[in-house]
Amino acid sequence: MNRRDAWKNIIGRRVAEARRRCNPLLTQDALSGRLARLGIQLDRAAVAKIENNHRHVFDYELKAISEALGVDPNWLLGDRKR
């Protein structure tokens, strides 16, 4: 695996990690609901596809996902700081 592949689609892994760290645990369906309240229509299946690297995330979705999860968008992109 080359360096580029190692960094490809890190967002999905980070979304899953942040969602699971929520207390209480935030389900994919609950994250979908939070996103809907922010004006982003992603159903549970779309969230699952993002987490499993089967769907890319648009910039406006990244902003909403970070807000819904309470994390910095840069962290979702691979920064070490949450």
A tleap script that builds the chain and sets N, CA, C and O, in Angstrom:
source leaprc.protein.ff14SB
mol = sequence {
  NMET ASN ARG ARG ASP ALA TRP LYS ASN ILE
  ILE GLY ARG ARG VAL ALA GLU ALA ARG ARG
  ARG CYS ASN PRO LEU LEU THR GLN ASP ALA
  LEU SER GLY ARG LEU ALA ARG LEU GLY ILE
  GLN LEU ASP ARG ALA ALA VAL ALA LYS ILE
  GLU ASN ASN HIE ARG HIE VAL PHE ASP TYR
  GLU LEU LYS ALA ILE SER GLU ALA LEU GLY
  VAL ASP PRO ASN TRP LEU LEU GLY ASP ARG
  LYS CARG
}
set mol.1.N position { 0.849 -1.178 0.000 }
set mol.1.CA position { 0.000 0.000 0.000 }
set mol.1.C position { 0.890 1.236 0.000 }
set mol.1.O position { 1.795 1.356 0.826 }
set mol.2.N position { 0.634 2.145 -0.921 }
set mol.2.CA position { 1.444 3.358 -0.944 }
set mol.2.C position { 0.885 4.400 0.020 }
set mol.2.O position { -0.200 4.234 0.578 }
set mol.3.N position { 1.637 5.465 0.202 }
set mol.3.CA position { 1.262 6.507 1.167 }
set mol.3.C position { -0.101 7.113 0.842 }
set mol.3.O position { -0.901 7.380 1.739 }
set mol.4.N position { -0.355 7.324 -0.435 }
set mol.4.CA position { -1.631 7.925 -0.834 }
set mol.4.C position { -2.801 7.026 -0.430 }
set mol.4.O position { -3.804 7.519 0.086 }
set mol.5.N position { -2.688 5.724 -0.655 }
set mol.5.CA position { -3.751 4.799 -0.284 }
set mol.5.C position { -3.947 4.743 1.224 }
set mol.5.O position { -5.072 4.586 1.700 }
set mol.6.N position { -2.873 4.870 1.971 }
set mol.6.CA position { -2.969 4.817 3.429 }
set mol.6.C position { -3.793 5.969 3.980 }
set mol.6.O position { -4.435 5.822 5.020 }
set mol.7.N position { -3.789 7.116 3.303 }
set mol.7.CA position { -4.521 8.285 3.790 }
set mol.7.C position { -5.881 8.446 3.120 }
set mol.7.O position { -6.656 9.328 3.491 }
set mol.8.N position { -6.169 7.610 2.149 }
set mol.8.CA position { -7.419 7.738 1.416 }
set mol.8.C position { -8.609 7.385 2.315 }
set mol.8.O position { -8.592 6.369 3.010 }
set mol.9.N position { -9.621 8.218 2.293 }
set mol.9.CA position { -10.882 7.964 2.988 }
set mol.9.C position { -10.752 7.787 4.503 }
set mol.9.O position { -11.422 6.935 5.088 }
set mol.10.N position { -9.911 8.572 5.126 }
set mol.10.CA position { -9.773 8.521 6.579 }
set mol.10.C position { -11.035 9.034 7.272 }
set mol.10.O position { -11.288 8.700 8.429 }
set mol.11.N position { -11.823 9.841 6.569 }
set mol.11.CA position { -13.019 10.440 7.163 }
set mol.11.C position { -13.974 9.370 7.677 }
set mol.11.O position { -14.499 9.497 8.784 }
set mol.12.N position { -14.205 8.337 6.910 }
set mol.12.CA position { -15.143 7.291 7.328 }
set mol.12.C position { -14.761 6.667 8.653 }
set mol.12.O position { -15.604 6.474 9.530 }
set mol.13.N position { -13.492 6.355 8.792 }
set mol.13.CA position { -12.982 5.765 10.037 }
set mol.13.C position { -13.182 6.727 11.202 }
set mol.13.O position { -13.559 6.318 12.300 }
set mol.14.N position { -12.925 8.013 10.951 }
set mol.14.CA position { -13.053 9.015 12.002 }
set mol.14.C position { -14.519 9.264 12.373 }
set mol.14.O position { -14.831 9.469 13.547 }
set mol.15.N position { -15.413 9.248 11.394 }
set mol.15.CA position { -16.843 9.419 11.686 }
set mol.15.C position { -17.312 8.291 12.600 }
set mol.15.O position { -17.985 8.541 13.600 }
set mol.16.N position { -16.962 7.067 12.265 }
set mol.16.CA position { -17.352 5.920 13.086 }
set mol.16.C position { -16.780 6.038 14.494 }
set mol.16.O position { -17.478 5.773 15.473 }
set mol.17.N position { -15.531 6.428 14.598 }
set mol.17.CA position { -14.890 6.565 15.913 }
set mol.17.C position { -15.585 7.630 16.752 }
set mol.17.O position { -15.893 7.396 17.920 }
set mol.18.N position { -15.831 8.791 16.166 }
set mol.18.CA position { -16.475 9.880 16.908 }
set mol.18.C position { -17.891 9.500 17.314 }
set mol.18.O position { -18.321 9.810 18.425 }
set mol.19.N position { -18.608 8.843 16.439 }
set mol.19.CA position { -19.987 8.438 16.735 }
set mol.19.C position { -20.012 7.448 17.895 }
set mol.19.O position { -20.869 7.542 18.774 }
set mol.20.N position { -19.088 6.512 17.900 }
set mol.20.CA position { -19.049 5.498 18.963 }
set mol.20.C position { -18.570 6.064 20.296 }
set mol.20.O position { -18.867 5.505 21.352 }
set mol.21.N position { -17.834 7.166 20.251 }
set mol.21.CA position { -17.348 7.786 21.491 }
set mol.21.C position { -18.397 8.662 22.160 }
set mol.21.O position { -18.221 9.078 23.305 }
set mol.22.N position { -19.483 8.945 21.455 }
set mol.22.CA position { -20.545 9.762 22.053 }
set mol.22.C position { -21.114 9.020 23.259 }
set mol.22.O position { -21.197 7.792 23.269 }
set mol.23.N position { -21.499 9.775 24.254 }
set mol.23.CA position { -22.066 9.191 25.461 }
set mol.23.C position { -23.411 9.837 25.731 }
set mol.23.O position { -23.460 11.012 26.096 }
set mol.24.N position { -24.504 9.106 25.563 }
set mol.24.CA position { -24.576 7.695 25.198 }
set mol.24.C position { -24.214 7.479 23.733 }
set mol.24.O position { -24.170 8.418 22.938 }
set mol.25.N position { -23.958 6.215 23.399 }
set mol.25.CA position { -23.582 5.838 22.040 }
set mol.25.C position { -24.572 6.415 21.034 }
set mol.25.O position { -25.785 6.317 21.218 }
set mol.26.N position { -24.053 7.006 19.989 }
set mol.26.CA position { -24.878 7.582 18.932 }
set mol.26.C position { -24.974 6.566 17.797 }
set mol.26.O position { -23.960 6.184 17.212 }
set mol.27.N position { -26.189 6.132 17.489 }
set mol.27.CA position { -26.368 5.180 16.394 }
set mol.27.C position { -26.235 5.895 15.055 }
set mol.27.O position { -26.287 7.123 14.986 }
set mol.28.N position { -26.067 5.124 14.009 }
set mol.28.CA position { -26.026 5.708 12.665 }
set mol.28.C position { -27.342 6.410 12.358 }
set mol.28.O position { -27.353 7.467 11.728 }
set mol.29.N position { -28.447 5.826 12.799 }
set mol.29.CA position { -29.760 6.432 12.583 }
set mol.29.C position { -29.881 7.754 13.335 }
set mol.29.O position { -30.431 8.719 12.806 }
set mol.30.N position { -29.374 7.803 14.555 }
set mol.30.CA position { -29.417 9.044 15.340 }
set mol.30.C position { -28.537 10.118 14.702 }
set mol.30.O position { -28.910 11.291 14.693 }
set mol.31.N position { -27.387 9.738 14.175 }
set mol.31.CA position { -26.538 10.699 13.470 }
set mol.31.C position { -27.269 11.228 12.245 }
set mol.31.O position { -27.210 12.422 11.952 }
set mol.32.N position { -27.952 10.354 11.535 }
set mol.32.CA position { -28.749 10.769 10.382 }
set mol.32.C position { -29.791 11.806 10.792 }
set mol.32.O position { -30.015 12.780 10.074 }
set mol.33.N position { -30.427 11.600 11.945 }
set mol.33.CA position { -31.408 12.559 12.457 }
set mol.33.C position { -30.786 13.898 12.796 }
set mol.33.O position { -31.355 14.945 12.487 }
set mol.34.N position { -29.623 13.875 13.428 }
set mol.34.CA position { -28.927 15.135 13.737 }
set mol.34.C position { -28.577 15.884 12.459 }
set mol.34.O position { -28.704 17.107 12.389 }
set mol.35.N position { -28.140 15.148 11.461 }
set mol.35.CA position { -27.789 15.774 10.186 }
set mol.35.C position { -29.023 16.364 9.508 }
set mol.35.O position { -28.947 17.429 8.897 }
set mol.36.N position { -30.149 15.679 9.614 }
set mol.36.CA position { -31.392 16.192 9.023 }
set mol.36.C position { -31.775 17.520 9.658 }
set mol.36.O position { -32.232 18.432 8.969 }
set mol.37.N position { -31.590 17.632 10.967 }
set mol.37.CA position { -31.896 18.897 11.655 }
set mol.37.C position { -30.957 20.015 11.217 }
set mol.37.O position { -31.272 21.195 11.371 }
set mol.38.N position { -29.808 19.642 10.672 }
set mol.38.CA position { -28.854 20.623 10.148 }
set mol.38.C position { -29.049 20.850 8.648 }
set mol.38.O position { -28.294 21.596 8.024 }
set mol.39.N position { -30.060 20.205 8.077 }
set mol.39.CA position { -30.372 20.398 6.667 }
set mol.39.C position { -29.657 19.460 5.711 }
set mol.39.O position { -29.666 19.681 4.500 }
set mol.40.N position { -29.036 18.412 6.245 }
set mol.40.CA position { -28.314 17.447 5.410 }
set mol.40.C position { -29.081 16.126 5.422 }
set mol.40.O position { -29.293 15.532 6.479 }
set mol.41.N position { -29.485 15.682 4.262 }
set mol.41.CA position { -30.257 14.446 4.149 }
set mol.41.C position { -29.345 13.255 3.846 }
set mol.41.O position { -29.035 12.970 2.689 }
set mol.42.N position { -28.931 12.579 4.892 }
set mol.42.CA position { -28.158 11.340 4.770 }
set mol.42.C position { -28.859 10.300 5.626 }
set mol.42.O position { -28.917 10.446 6.847 }
set mol.43.N position { -29.387 9.264 5.016 }
set mol.43.CA position { -30.050 8.235 5.807 }
set mol.43.C position { -29.016 7.315 6.460 }
set mol.43.O position { -27.813 7.458 6.237 }
set mol.44.N position { -29.500 6.369 7.268 }
set mol.44.CA position { -28.618 5.469 7.988 }
set mol.44.C position { -27.712 4.704 7.029 }
set mol.44.O position { -26.533 4.498 7.318 }
set mol.45.N position { -28.254 4.287 5.899 }
set mol.45.CA position { -27.455 3.540 4.921 }
set mol.45.C position { -26.312 4.395 4.368 }
set mol.45.O position { -25.210 3.891 4.154 }
set mol.46.N position { -26.568 5.677 4.137 }
set mol.46.CA position { -25.517 6.574 3.636 }
set mol.46.C position { -24.427 6.760 4.686 }
set mol.46.O position { -23.242 6.786 4.357 }
set mol.47.N position { -24.830 6.891 5.956 }
set mol.47.CA position { -23.844 7.008 7.037 }
set mol.47.C position { -22.987 5.740 7.088 }
set mol.47.O position { -21.767 5.816 7.234 }
set mol.48.N position { -23.627 4.580 6.968 }
set mol.48.CA position { -22.889 3.312 6.976 }
set mol.48.C position { -21.909 3.248 5.803 }
set mol.48.O position { -20.778 2.790 5.964 }
set mol.49.N position { -22.335 3.700 4.639 }
set mol.49.CA position { -21.449 3.698 3.468 }
set mol.49.C position { -20.251 4.615 3.680 }
set mol.49.O position { -19.135 4.286 3.280 }
set mol.50.N position { -20.482 5.767 4.309 }
set mol.50.CA position { -19.377 6.682 4.611 }
set mol.50.C position { -18.392 6.004 5.557 }
set mol.50.O position { -17.184 6.018 5.324 }
set mol.51.N position { -18.920 5.408 6.632 }
set mol.51.CA position { -18.064 4.767 7.630 }
set mol.51.C position { -17.281 3.589 7.051 }
set mol.51.O position { -16.180 3.286 7.512 }
set mol.52.N position { -17.844 2.933 6.052 }
set mol.52.CA position { -17.189 1.772 5.442 }
set mol.52.C position { -16.453 2.110 4.151 }
set mol.52.O position { -16.069 1.223 3.388 }
set mol.53.N position { -16.264 3.409 3.920 }
set mol.53.CA position { -15.517 3.902 2.755 }
set mol.53.C position { -16.103 3.462 1.416 }
set mol.53.O position { -15.375 3.193 0.460 }
set mol.54.N position { -17.431 3.394 1.368 }
set mol.54.CA position { -18.116 3.089 0.115 }
set mol.54.C position { -18.790 4.328 -0.463 }
set mol.54.O position { -19.434 4.265 -1.510 }
set mol.55.N position { -18.634 5.455 0.232 }
set mol.55.CA position { -19.213 6.720 -0.225 }
set mol.55.C position { -18.305 7.853 0.220 }
set mol.55.O position { -17.840 7.887 1.359 }
set mol.56.N position { -18.064 8.770 -0.686 }
set mol.56.CA position { -17.258 9.944 -0.351 }
set mol.56.C position { -18.123 10.985 0.343 }
set mol.56.O position { -19.351 10.932 0.271 }
set mol.57.N position { -17.481 11.926 1.012 }
set mol.57.CA position { -18.173 12.986 1.743 }
set mol.57.C position { -17.919 14.310 1.040 }
set mol.57.O position { -16.776 14.673 0.764 }
set mol.58.N position { -18.995 15.022 0.756 }
set mol.58.CA position { -18.875 16.353 0.167 }
set mol.58.C position { -18.487 17.352 1.250 }
set mol.58.O position { -18.703 17.105 2.437 }
set mol.59.N position { -17.912 18.479 0.839 }
set mol.59.CA position { -17.433 19.469 1.805 }
set mol.59.C position { -18.542 19.969 2.723 }
set mol.59.O position { -18.318 20.101 3.926 }
set mol.60.N position { -19.721 20.248 2.196 }
set mol.60.CA position { -20.814 20.737 3.035 }
set mol.60.C position { -21.294 19.657 4.007 }
set mol.60.O position { -21.772 19.972 5.096 }
set mol.61.N position { -21.168 18.385 3.617 }
set mol.61.CA position { -21.521 17.293 4.515 }
set mol.61.C position { -20.496 17.171 5.632 }
set mol.61.O position { -20.856 16.908 6.779 }
set mol.62.N position { -19.228 17.358 5.307 }
set mol.62.CA position { -18.162 17.294 6.307 }
set mol.62.C position { -18.405 18.308 7.414 }
set mol.62.O position { -18.259 18.000 8.597 }
set mol.63.N position { -18.775 19.510 7.022 }
set mol.63.CA position { -19.046 20.564 8.005 }
set mol.63.C position { -20.188 20.153 8.930 }
set mol.63.O position { -20.080 20.297 10.148 }
set mol.64.N position { -21.273 19.648 8.367 }
set mol.64.CA position { -22.427 19.244 9.168 }
set mol.64.C position { -22.115 18.024 10.034 }
set mol.64.O position { -22.530 17.966 11.191 }
set mol.65.N position { -21.399 17.064 9.493 }
set mol.65.CA position { -21.043 15.871 10.266 }
set mol.65.C position { -20.190 16.260 11.465 }
set mol.65.O position { -20.406 15.756 12.567 }
set mol.66.N position { -19.230 17.145 11.264 }
set mol.66.CA position { -18.382 17.568 12.384 }
set mol.66.C position { -19.213 18.272 13.445 }
set mol.66.O position { -18.994 18.076 14.640 }
set mol.67.N position { -20.172 19.095 13.012 }
set mol.67.CA position { -21.042 19.784 13.969 }
set mol.67.C position { -21.927 18.782 14.709 }
set mol.67.O position { -22.082 18.874 15.927 }
set mol.68.N position { -22.500 17.836 13.990 }
set mol.68.CA position { -23.386 16.841 14.602 }
set mol.68.C position { -22.646 15.962 15.607 }
set mol.68.O position { -23.232 15.518 16.594 }
set mol.69.N position { -21.365 15.711 15.359 }
set mol.69.CA position { -20.571 14.859 16.243 }
set mol.69.C position { -19.787 15.645 17.291 }
set mol.69.O position { -19.211 15.058 18.207 }
set mol.70.N position { -19.763 16.966 17.158 }
set mol.70.CA position { -19.039 17.790 18.121 }
set mol.70.C position { -17.532 17.661 18.015 }
set mol.70.O position { -16.822 17.740 19.018 }
set mol.71.N position { -17.043 17.463 16.794 }
set mol.71.CA position { -15.597 17.363 16.578 }
set mol.71.C position { -15.166 18.400 15.546 }
set mol.71.O position { -15.980 18.907 14.776 }
set mol.72.N position { -13.884 18.699 15.547 }
set mol.72.CA position { -13.321 19.643 14.584 }
set mol.72.C position { -13.281 18.984 13.204 }
set mol.72.O position { -12.877 17.826 13.094 }
set mol.73.N position { -13.689 19.690 12.155 }
set mol.73.CA position { -13.631 19.102 10.815 }
set mol.73.C position { -12.219 18.675 10.421 }
set mol.73.O position { -12.047 17.710 9.676 }
set mol.74.N position { -11.217 19.384 10.914 }
set mol.74.CA position { -9.833 19.007 10.610 }
set mol.74.C position { -9.473 17.657 11.211 }
set mol.74.O position { -8.672 16.915 10.641 }
set mol.75.N position { -10.062 17.333 12.363 }
set mol.75.CA position { -9.825 16.023 12.962 }
set mol.75.C position { -10.396 14.929 12.054 }
set mol.75.O position { -9.773 13.885 11.861 }
set mol.76.N position { -11.587 15.180 11.500 }
set mol.76.CA position { -12.172 14.203 10.582 }
set mol.76.C position { -11.287 13.992 9.355 }
set mol.76.O position { -11.301 12.923 8.744 }
set mol.77.N position { -10.522 15.015 9.004 }
set mol.77.CA position { -9.632 14.940 7.844 }
set mol.77.C position { -8.272 14.329 8.172 }
set mol.77.O position { -7.441 14.160 7.280 }
set mol.78.N position { -8.035 13.998 9.436 }
set mol.78.CA position { -6.803 13.308 9.779 }
set mol.78.C position { -5.906 13.991 10.780 }
set mol.78.O position { -4.906 13.408 11.198 }
set mol.79.N position { -6.236 15.236 11.189 }
set mol.79.CA position { -5.427 15.880 12.225 }
set mol.79.C position { -5.480 15.048 13.499 }
set mol.79.O position { -6.446 14.325 13.745 }
set mol.80.N position { -4.453 15.159 14.287 }
set mol.80.CA position { -4.382 14.382 15.526 }
set mol.80.C position { -5.260 14.945 16.634 }
set mol.80.O position { -5.723 14.196 17.494 }
set mol.81.N position { -5.494 16.246 16.626 }
set mol.81.CA position { -6.279 16.877 17.695 }
set mol.81.C position { -7.760 16.740 17.415 }
set mol.81.O position { -8.221 16.990 16.302 }
set mol.82.N position { -8.499 16.344 18.433 }
set mol.82.CA position { -9.952 16.234 18.324 }
set mol.82.C position { -10.519 17.588 18.551 }
set mol.82.O position { -11.737 17.762 18.510 }
savepdb mol mol.pdb
quit
